[in-house]
């Protein structure tokens, strides 16, 4: 038996597509067979499987498990839950890998798979290898067993091990995503006053889309914080690996703001430690880490790449603008928004200030959100290369860690080829609005020379 995936679903960091269009149960079955083949080649025999709350996740999970078993791998089903609970199961159970069926924060029609092998992210070339195995029909053969394991209580207990004081009045918005039941259980163990929104799992996402980096998706949480006069509010994406935050005045904090707050107690406990952040993060974050005695490292965007870099450097903490927070000090090295919430409560408590006061103390900045410029898949990387070639003949300060991050006296702008869409990703940050306008004009000029126009 051979199988050919639509290449569009094999993303850089994971597998993701639209169910019924380019992602089908047959794909899930083939992923199971190919991944099982890789697991057995590495000397493994058991894989944990979880799934999120999307309407088609149970169907894809069943096909995936059938594929794993057909290629001789024993499966441990942990059921419905957030992606970090699957990562926790993979890190603590006697298994050799793990797969979460999840569409993350994509539209509700989408779904996909996040994979782990032997405690390491499985991405990039590894995913292409699954496609090669499937296309050749080079699957292992066998008859794996399937068993159930309930890890939620253990997972919540492990989350609580990150708590170190602090009694606050907090709003929690699960967005009808897979984290909801865990949040309901977690807050029963936390002191303080907790107000929950949309913790019932519903793959139709009837209240708002579960992406906490889009401020429109935080309106209900902001209203809750204002109405109840809460200290702050926490929001989560569809599979619980990204966190959003609003302070007591309803202001949204970006992922780099969250990382800055988490970094302070980490550096107090581990002076001189390395903190990793992605290229989209603010200069203020990198400068603040250095001022606190830490070693800031800028790295490539993407949860799989960040986990690999965290492990390579032996860093205790990393984060992305998108709200992925990674913990290796007293934790397992993966991104976990629920654990990030517990650690945030701790960090705010240890600061002796309110979250609003911490937000007020942050350097002022004027930044764009992530801007996406549609460009043909075959053209997007070439545009970045053309811009790089033109800048090479100037005195521009260019960092090529991931795309082009170009700095001048106004601030910086970033241009990357998207790893998930036929688009360029653009972001800029300046000290004031006039500086931001100049940065965007510089980007537009460069794009124009390559025949691309920002809408």
N, C-alpha and C positions, 0 to 999 in steps of 0.2 A: 504493500500500500504506500502510495506517495501522496503528498499534500503540498499545495502551493499557497502561501499566504499573500494577500495583497500587501506589497511592500510598504504601503503607507502606514500600516498599523504597527510596524516595527520601529518604534521611536528610539531616540537615543537612550532614554532612561528606563523605559518600560514598554509594554505593549498596550495600544489603545486604539479603538476604532468605534464605528457606529454600528450598533446591533441591527442585523437585517440588511445592511448595505455592504460593509466590508469586514464585518466580524460576525461569525456564526458559531453554533455549537461544534461544527466540524473543526473549526480553527482551535477551539478550546481543547478538543480531544487530541489534536495533533500537537498542541503545545505540551499537554501532559505527557504524551509519548516521547517527544523529543527531549523534554526536561528530564524525564525519568532516565532516558539513555545517558544523558550527561551526568546525572547523579550516580548511576551505577558505574560509569567510567571513572568517577572520582572515588570509588570505593564505598559509596553510600547506599542505603536501603530504605530510608524512611523520610517522608516529606509531610510537613504540616500544611493544611489548606484552610483558609478563611475566606469570607466574602462580605461585601458591603450591602447596603440596603436598597440597591437599585432593583427594579422590578424583574430584570432578566438575570440578575446575579445567581439565583439558585439554579437556573437552567445551565448557565455556563459552568458553575461549580460542578454540577453532576457530570457534564461531559469531560471536564478537566480531570476529575477523579477517575473516571473510567479509563482515560488515556494513561494516566500515571500507573494504574493497576495493571493495565494490559502490557506495559513494558517492565513489569516486575518490581515496582516500588510499592511499599506499604504506605498507606495514607492515614494521617491523623487529622480528622476533621474537627476544627474548633468552632465552626459555625459562624453566625452573624456577629460582626464586630468591626472595630476600626482597624486600619492597617497596622498601627503600632502594636496592637494585641497579637497580630500574626507574627510580627517581628519578635515580640517577647516570647511567644511560643517557640519560635525557631531558635532563640538564644538559650532557652531554659529546658526544653523537652529533649528527649533522646531522639533527635531527628537530624537529618543531614541537609535539609533545605526547607524552603517554604514558598508558598505562592498565595497571594491575596488576589481574589477577583474583585476588581474595583475600577470605577471610572473616575475616581478622585473628585476633582471639581469640574470636570467636563459637563457639557449639557446632558440632560437625563437620558437622551437616546444613546449615549455612548457608554462603553464599558471597556474593561481591559484587565491587565495582569501586572502585578509587581512581584518580582522574583528575588529570592535569596538562596545562595548556595554556600554551605559551610561558613556561615556568618558573614559572608561578603555579598555586596550588591552584585546582581547579575544583570549586566546592561551592555550597551554598545555592541561590540563584536560578538559577545556571548549570545545576544539575541539573533544576530545574523547567522550564528552557528546553528541555532534551532531551526532556522529556515532551510539551511543546507541539509541538515539531517532529515527534515520532513520532505524536501524535494527529492532526495535520494531514496526515501523509504528505508533509511538505515536505522530503524527503530530496534531497540532491544525488545526481547520477548519475555513474558513471564506471567505470573498471576498473583499480583500483590493483594494484600488484605486491606480492609478499611475499618477503622475504629473511630470512636468518638472520644473527645477530651474536652472537658469544661474547664477553661483556664481563666474565666473572667474574675472569679474571686481572687485567685492568685495574682492576677494582673493588677487589680485595684489595690490589693495589699502592697504590691511593689510600688505603685504610684505614691501611696501614702508614706513610703520610706523616704521620699524626697521632701516631705513636709518638715519644717523646722520652726514652727511658730507663726503667729499672725492671725488675727481675728478681724475679718473684714465683712462688709456687706457687698456681695458680688452678684452680678447678673451673668447667666450662662446661656448662650444661644447655639444649640446644636444644629440648627438649620434642617431638621428632619433627617440628618445624616446618621451614619453608623455609630458615631460616638455617643449618641443620646442615652442609651441604657447604661453605659459605663459612667457617664456624668451623673445620672440619677443615683447610682450606687456610690460613687466617689463622694458626693457632697454630704451624704449621710455620715461620713467619717470626719469631715472637715468642720472645725468650729466656725462660728460666725453665722451670718444670715445669707441664704442663697435663694435666688429667684431664677427659675428655669424657663427657657423658651424652646419650644419645638423639639423636645427630646423624643417624641414618638417617631420611629423610623418610617419614612414614607418616600419611596423612590420617585414619586411625582414632584417632590419638593414644592408643596403648595403655598408656602409662605414667602420664601425667597430662595434664590439659588445659593447653594452652600459654598461660596467663595469669599472668605473674609478679607481679601485684599481689595475688594470693590466696595466703596463706601456706601453705595445704595443698598447693599446687602446687610449693612449694619444699622439701618434706620430703626428697626424694631428694638434692637439692643440699646441704641442711643436713647430711644423714648423710654424704655424700661429704666435705665440708669437715671434719667432725668425725673421721671414720675416718682420713683421710690427713693430718690436721693442716695443712690448707691455709691460706693467708693470707686468701683470700676466695673467693666464688663468684659467678658471673654467670649470669643466666637471661634467656630471650628469649621473646617471644610468637610466635604462629604464623606471622607474616609478617615478623618481625625488625625492627619499628620501635619496639618498647617494650622496655625493659631492667628487670630486677630484680637485686637485690644482697643478698648476705648476708655478714656479716663473719666473721672467724676464730672467733668464738664462736657462730656460727650465727644471729645476730640479723638480722632483715630490716630493710633500710633502704628507706624510701619514696622516691618520685620527688623530693620536695622536699629530702630528705637528699642524694640523688645530685646534684641541681642545686647545692646548697650547696657540695659538694666540688668540682664542676667550675668554680664561679664564682671560687674563690680564685685559681688561676693566670691565669684570664682577666682579672680585675681587676688583677693584678700586671703583666700585659703591657699592659693598656688601662685605665689609671686613669680613674675617672669614668664608665666604660661603663654603658650601660643593660642590665639583665638582666630579662627578662620571665618571669613565672610565672603560672599560672592561679589562679583564685579559690579553688580547693580547697587551696592550699598554706598552710603554717604561717606564722604571724606571725614565728616565729623566723627563717625564711628571708628574709623581706623586711627585717627588722631587721638581720640579719647582712650582707646585701648593702650596706645603707646604712652600717653600721659599717665595712665594708671600703672605703668611698669610692665605691661604685657607686650607680647610680640604679635602684632597684627599681620595676618597673611591674607592676601586677596586671591580668590580662586574662582574656578569656572562655575557658572550657574548649573544647577541640576542636582536633585537629591542624591542620585547614585554617585555622581562625581564628588560631591561634598563628603559623603560617608567614606569614600575611598581615601580622600585627602586627610580627613580627620584621623583615620587609622594610620596612614603613612607617617604623619607628623607626630603621632602620639598626643594630639591636642585634646584638651578636656571639653571644649565647647566650640560649636560652629553654628552659623545661621545664615539664612538667605532673606532677601527683601520680601520674598513671597510668603514668609511665615513658617518655613521649615526650620526647626531648631533641633540641633543634634547634641547629644550629651554622652560623653565617654567617662567623665569623672563620676564615680559612684553609679554608673549606668552602663548601657550596652553599646553605645556608639551609633544608635539609629535616631531618626527624627520622630518625635512623639509630642504632639500638641497637648495631650492630656498631662504628660509629665512636665511639659513646659509650663502649663498652668500652675501646677503645684510649686514648681521652682520659682515662678514669678511671684506667687504669694509670699514665698520665703524671702525673695530678693527685696520686695517692697517693704516687708516687715523689717528686715535688717537695715534698710536705708534710714529708718526713723522718720521718713517723710511720706506724704501721700503720693499716689501716682500722678496726680495733677501737678504737684510741686516738682516731681522728677521731670515731668514733661516741660514745665516752665523753665527749668534749668538747662535744657538742651539747646545747643547753638541754633540760632535761626537759620532757616534755609528755604529756598524756593525751588521746588523740583516738579518735574512732570511725573505722572504715573508711567507705567510701561506703555509705550506707544508701538503699535504694530503697523507696518507699512507693507501692504500686499505686494509681493514680487514672486514671479514664477520660480518654482522649485529649482529648476536648472540654472537660474540666474542669480539667486540670492547670495551665494558664496562669492561669485564673481564681482558683485557690486562692492562687497566689503574689501575684496582684494584691490579693486580699482581705487577706492578711497585711500587705502593704505599706501598704495604706490604714489598717489599725489601728495600725501602728507609727508612721505619720506624726503621730499625735496624742500621741506619747510622746517622752521624751528619749533614745530608743535611737539609737545610732550605726549608721547603715545605709549600706552601699555597694551600689550597684545595677549594678555592672559586668556581672554575669551572675547574674540572680536576686537574692537578698537575702543579703548577708553582714552579720550583725548582731553588733556587738561590745559587751562590757561588761567589768567588772572581772575576771570569771572567765575570759574568753577570747572565743570567737566561735562562731557557728553559721551555716551556709549552707543556704539552701533554693532549689532551682532546679527548673524544669520540664525533665525529661529530653529531650534532642534525639533519642534513639534508642528510647525505650520509652514506653508509657502509664504513666508514673510520675513522682513527684517524687523528686529526688535530695537527700539530706540528709547533712551532715557537721558535726561539732562538735569543737572542740579547747579544752582548758582546761589549767591548770597542775597540777591534781590531780584525783583521782577525784570528790571532793565537788563541785568546780566543774563538772565535766563533767555530773554528775547534775543540777545546777541548770540548766545550759544545755539539756539534753534535756527537762527538765520545762517550760521556757519554750517550746520548739518544740512539744511535745505540746499545750500549752494553746492555742497559736495554731492548730494543725491541728484541734484539737477544735472551735474556734469556727467552722471552715469545714466541719465535718462529716466530717473525715478522721481516721482512726486509724492510728497507726504500730503495726505488728504487734510 
